């Protein structure tokens, strides 16, 4: 048991594509409003699924695959 371990809430690219069909800006606050994640925990984006729209994502963490796919669709990813 590591007391410093961070438990992330996971959001896949497929879910982002579903929530933002026209693209746009994605923040943790937006995801909380849409009910994709709960308040109070950091958010991590994983690369499961495909993305065809441009998203500007600002979350706490992401996988290499997710970053590749987001940038490949013309978007950007950064920490808030």
Protein Blocks (a to p, Z undefined) as FASTA:
>chain_A
ZZkbccdddddfklmmmmmmngpjddfklmmmnopacehiacdddfedcdfbdcddddfb
dcfklmmmmmmnopacddZZ
